[in-house]
Amino acid sequence: MDPDLQPSPLLSQPSAEYFQWDLRLQLIGLGFSFYAAAFLLSHLLSLALSRTYNSLPAKEKVFWNLAATRAVFGIQSTVAGLRALTEDSMLTRDKVRGQEDWSWFNVLTATGFFMFENFALHASSVVFRSFDLPLATHHFFALSGYAGAVVWDSHGHYLPMVTLLLEISTPFTCISWMLLKAGWARTLIWRANQWVMIHMFHCRMVLTYHLWWVTFTHWGDVNTHIALPPRLLFFTGLALLTLILNPIWTQKKTMQLLKPVDWNFGNKPATLNGAADGQSGVSIKPHAS
């Protein structure tokens, strides 16, 4: 055999353990438990340290903790997505079938996260009698897509890992909303974070175009090696993200820079530094958050 055609030991197939359901369920459970713990830790730390948090209604406290949890997941997702884009691996060598141990770990723990987030979203919707259709749609496709990657385990992980990189905006979204609630919306630090966040949303749009390009340039392999149900889920979710969700969210974040309002909760004007919160009557000072 030509030495140049021999497979590199650095580009080996994933370990057989990742094809055992015991390990898969353990890692899915790990993802669910880790992010549930992050949610609880955010609550406890904010309760102890933040006067802003203590002044919020219960529904907004849940949103605060979910934003912090998503930010943590966004860091994991950014690392995984950038690794998929930049590292020479089985994922880049075979974008339709390539898998590695680290990509399996991220697929499984991401499935656990999306299970937790769907649970938290729908539980809060029932408790507070509200429903965010765009967010619920996004979460449905996220959970279905990653669960599908677990069930149809011969599918490659390049597309799921690059899709995770769409979460790159979540840390900045978290910072933006928390600073807005603390009355920092007129400050340089909030505006700088808002600019970066808007840029990240534009990067999300570029990433969706990249996903379309990869699937179109590998169309034959996609049709041959990816089963119909996950294929339909992927393209439907990607179309909704590209044509509806990303443009809506990007436009809202851009308008928020020009006119700081909390559009998650009825477009309430941003609290000014040191001003009293209209609902709670508690003074909110910026240094307290």
C-alpha positions as CSV (number, residue, x, y, z in Angstrom):
1,M,0.0,0.0,0.0
2,D,1.2,3.5,-0.8
3,P,2.3,5.0,2.5
4,D,0.5,8.2,1.7
5,L,-2.8,6.3,1.6
6,Q,-2.4,4.6,4.9
7,P,-4.7,6.0,7.6
8,S,-3.0,8.2,10.1
9,P,-3.1,6.9,13.7
10,L,-4.2,10.4,14.8
11,L,-7.4,10.0,12.7
12,S,-8.7,6.8,14.3
13,Q,-12.3,5.8,14.7
14,P,-14.0,6.5,18.0
15,S,-13.7,4.0,20.9
16,A,-16.1,1.1,20.9
17,E,-17.4,2.2,24.3
18,Y,-19.3,5.1,22.7
19,F,-21.5,2.6,20.9
20,Q,-22.6,1.0,24.2
21,W,-25.9,2.4,25.5
22,D,-24.7,2.2,29.2
23,L,-22.0,4.8,28.5
24,R,-24.2,6.9,26.3
25,L,-27.0,7.2,28.9
26,Q,-24.4,8.0,31.6
27,L,-23.0,10.9,29.5
28,I,-26.4,12.1,28.6
29,G,-27.3,12.0,32.3
30,L,-24.0,13.8,33.1
31,G,-24.9,16.6,30.7
32,F,-28.4,17.0,32.2
33,S,-27.0,16.9,35.8
34,F,-24.1,19.3,35.1
35,Y,-26.3,22.0,33.6
36,A,-29.0,21.5,36.2
37,A,-26.3,22.0,38.8
38,A,-25.2,25.1,36.9
39,F,-28.7,26.4,37.0
40,L,-28.9,25.8,40.8
41,L,-25.5,27.3,41.4
42,S,-26.5,30.4,39.5
43,H,-29.5,30.8,41.7
44,L,-27.6,30.3,44.9
45,L,-24.8,32.7,44.0
46,S,-27.2,35.3,42.7
47,L,-29.4,35.1,45.7
48,A,-26.4,35.7,48.0
49,L,-24.6,38.3,45.9
50,S,-27.0,40.2,43.7
51,R,-29.5,42.8,44.9
52,T,-30.7,43.0,41.3
53,Y,-31.5,39.3,41.3
54,N,-33.4,39.5,44.6
55,S,-35.6,42.3,43.2
56,L,-36.7,40.3,40.1
57,P,-40.1,38.6,39.8
58,A,-39.9,34.8,40.0
59,K,-40.3,34.4,36.2
60,E,-37.4,36.7,35.5
61,K,-35.3,34.9,38.1
62,V,-35.8,31.6,36.1
63,F,-34.8,33.4,32.9
64,W,-31.7,34.8,34.7
65,N,-30.6,31.3,35.7
66,L,-31.4,29.8,32.3
67,A,-29.3,32.6,30.7
68,A,-26.4,31.8,32.9
69,T,-26.7,28.1,32.2
70,R,-26.9,28.7,28.4
71,A,-23.7,30.8,28.7
72,V,-21.8,27.9,30.3
73,F,-23.1,25.6,27.6
74,G,-22.1,28.2,25.0
75,I,-18.5,28.0,26.2
76,Q,-18.5,24.2,25.7
77,S,-20.1,24.5,22.4
78,T,-17.7,27.2,21.1
79,V,-14.7,25.1,22.0
80,A,-16.2,22.0,20.3
81,G,-17.3,24.0,17.2
82,L,-14.0,25.8,16.7
83,R,-12.2,22.5,17.1
84,A,-14.3,20.9,14.4
85,L,-13.7,23.9,12.1
86,T,-9.9,24.2,12.6
87,E,-8.5,20.8,13.6
88,D,-7.4,18.2,11.2
89,S,-9.5,15.3,12.3
90,M,-11.9,12.6,11.0
91,L,-14.6,15.2,11.1
92,T,-12.9,17.4,8.5
93,R,-11.6,14.4,6.5
94,D,-15.1,13.0,6.1
95,K,-17.8,15.6,6.9
96,V,-20.7,13.1,6.5
97,R,-19.4,10.1,8.4
98,G,-16.4,11.2,10.5
99,Q,-16.5,10.7,14.2
100,E,-14.1,11.0,17.1
101,D,-14.2,10.4,20.9
102,W,-14.3,14.1,21.7
103,S,-17.2,14.6,19.3
104,W,-19.2,11.8,20.8
105,F,-18.6,13.2,24.2
106,N,-20.0,16.6,23.0
107,V,-23.0,15.0,21.2
108,L,-24.0,13.1,24.3
109,T,-23.5,15.9,26.8
110,A,-25.3,18.4,24.5
111,T,-28.2,16.0,24.3
112,G,-28.3,16.1,28.1
113,F,-28.2,19.8,28.1
114,F,-31.0,20.1,25.5
115,M,-33.1,17.7,27.6
116,F,-32.6,19.9,30.6
117,E,-33.4,23.1,28.7
118,N,-36.6,21.7,27.2
119,F,-37.7,20.5,30.6
120,A,-36.9,23.9,32.2
121,L,-38.6,25.8,29.4
122,H,-41.8,23.8,29.4
123,A,-42.0,23.6,33.2
124,S,-41.7,27.4,33.5
125,S,-44.2,27.8,30.7
126,V,-46.7,25.8,32.7
127,V,-45.9,27.5,36.0
128,F,-46.0,31.1,34.6
129,R,-48.6,30.4,31.9
130,S,-46.5,31.7,29.1
131,F,-45.1,30.3,25.9
132,D,-42.2,31.5,23.7
133,L,-42.9,29.8,20.3
134,P,-39.6,30.7,18.5
135,L,-37.6,29.5,21.5
136,A,-39.6,26.4,21.9
137,T,-39.2,25.6,18.2
138,H,-35.5,26.1,18.4
139,H,-35.2,23.8,21.4
140,F,-37.4,21.1,19.8
141,F,-35.2,20.9,16.8
142,A,-32.0,21.1,18.9
143,L,-33.0,18.1,21.1
144,S,-34.4,16.1,18.2
145,G,-31.3,16.7,16.1
146,Y,-28.8,15.6,18.8
147,A,-31.0,12.7,20.0
148,G,-31.1,11.6,16.3
149,A,-27.3,11.7,16.2
150,V,-27.2,9.3,19.1
151,V,-29.8,6.9,17.7
152,W,-28.4,7.0,14.1
153,D,-24.9,6.5,15.3
154,S,-23.2,6.0,11.9
155,H,-23.8,9.6,11.0
156,G,-20.8,12.0,11.1
157,H,-20.3,14.6,13.7
158,Y,-19.0,17.5,11.6
159,L,-22.4,19.1,11.1
160,P,-23.5,18.6,14.8
161,M,-20.2,20.1,16.0
162,V,-20.4,23.2,13.7
163,T,-24.1,23.6,14.7
164,L,-23.0,23.8,18.3
165,L,-20.9,26.8,17.4
166,L,-24.1,28.7,16.9
167,E,-24.2,28.9,20.7
168,I,-21.3,31.3,20.5
169,S,-23.6,34.2,21.1
170,T,-25.1,32.9,24.4
171,P,-22.4,34.2,26.9
172,F,-22.8,37.7,25.4
173,T,-26.6,37.4,25.5
174,C,-26.4,36.5,29.1
175,I,-24.1,39.4,30.0
176,S,-26.3,41.8,28.0
177,W,-29.5,40.9,29.8
178,M,-28.0,40.8,33.3
179,L,-26.4,44.2,32.8
180,L,-29.6,45.6,31.4
181,K,-31.6,44.4,34.5
182,A,-29.0,45.9,36.8
183,G,-29.4,49.3,35.2
184,W,-26.1,49.3,33.2
185,A,-27.7,49.7,29.7
186,R,-26.4,53.2,29.2
187,T,-22.8,52.3,30.1
188,L,-19.9,51.7,27.8
189,I,-19.4,48.1,29.0
190,W,-23.0,47.2,28.1
191,R,-22.7,48.9,24.7
192,A,-19.4,47.2,24.0
193,N,-20.9,43.8,24.9
194,Q,-23.9,44.5,22.7
195,W,-21.7,45.3,19.7
196,V,-19.8,42.0,20.2
197,M,-23.1,40.1,20.6
198,I,-24.5,41.6,17.4
199,H,-21.3,40.5,15.6
200,M,-21.7,37.0,17.0
201,F,-25.3,36.9,15.7
202,H,-23.9,37.8,12.2
203,C,-21.3,35.1,12.7
204,R,-24.2,32.7,13.4
205,M,-25.7,33.6,10.0
206,V,-22.4,33.0,8.3
207,L,-22.2,29.6,10.0
208,T,-25.7,28.7,8.7
209,Y,-24.5,29.5,5.2
210,H,-21.5,27.3,5.8
211,L,-23.7,24.4,6.8
212,W,-25.8,24.8,3.7
213,W,-22.6,24.9,1.6
214,V,-21.2,21.7,3.2
215,T,-24.4,19.8,2.7
216,F,-24.8,20.9,-1.0
217,T,-21.2,20.1,-1.8
218,H,-21.6,16.6,-0.2
219,W,-25.1,16.1,-1.4
220,G,-24.6,12.6,-2.7
221,D,-23.0,11.4,0.6
222,V,-25.7,13.1,2.6
223,N,-28.5,11.3,0.7
224,T,-26.6,8.0,0.9
225,H,-25.4,7.9,4.5
226,I,-27.8,10.1,6.5
227,A,-31.3,8.6,7.2
228,L,-34.4,10.4,6.0
229,P,-35.8,11.4,9.5
230,P,-32.7,13.2,10.7
231,R,-32.2,14.6,7.3
232,L,-35.6,16.2,7.3
233,L,-35.1,17.5,10.9
234,F,-31.8,19.0,10.0
235,F,-32.9,20.8,6.9
236,T,-36.2,22.0,8.4
237,G,-34.4,23.3,11.5
238,L,-31.6,24.9,9.4
239,A,-34.1,26.6,7.1
240,L,-36.1,28.0,10.0
241,L,-32.9,29.2,11.6
242,T,-31.5,30.8,8.4
243,L,-34.7,32.4,7.1
244,I,-36.7,33.3,10.3
245,L,-35.0,32.9,13.7
246,N,-31.6,34.3,13.1
247,P,-32.9,37.4,11.2
248,I,-35.5,38.1,13.9
249,W,-33.0,37.7,16.8
250,T,-30.3,39.7,15.0
251,Q,-32.7,42.6,14.3
252,K,-34.0,42.6,17.9
253,K,-30.5,42.7,19.3
254,T,-29.5,45.5,16.9
255,M,-32.6,47.6,17.9
256,Q,-31.9,46.9,21.5
257,L,-28.5,48.6,21.1
258,L,-30.3,51.8,19.8
259,K,-33.2,51.6,22.4
260,P,-32.3,49.4,25.4
261,V,-35.5,47.5,26.3
262,D,-36.1,44.1,27.8
263,W,-37.9,42.5,24.9
264,N,-38.0,39.2,26.6
265,F,-40.6,40.6,29.1
266,G,-43.0,42.9,27.3
267,N,-40.4,45.5,26.0
268,K,-39.9,47.0,29.4
269,P,-37.6,50.0,29.3
270,A,-34.1,49.4,30.8
271,T,-33.7,50.3,34.5
272,L,-31.4,53.2,35.0
273,N,-28.4,53.0,37.3
274,G,-29.5,53.4,40.9
275,A,-33.2,53.8,39.9
276,A,-35.9,52.0,41.7
277,D,-37.4,48.9,40.1
278,G,-41.1,49.7,39.2
279,Q,-42.3,46.2,40.2
280,S,-40.3,45.5,43.3
281,G,-39.6,48.9,44.8
282,V,-36.1,47.8,45.6
283,S,-33.2,50.2,44.8
284,I,-30.9,48.6,42.2
285,K,-27.3,49.8,42.3
286,P,-24.9,48.7,39.6
287,H,-22.1,47.7,41.9
288,A,-24.5,45.2,43.6
289,S,-24.5,42.8,40.6
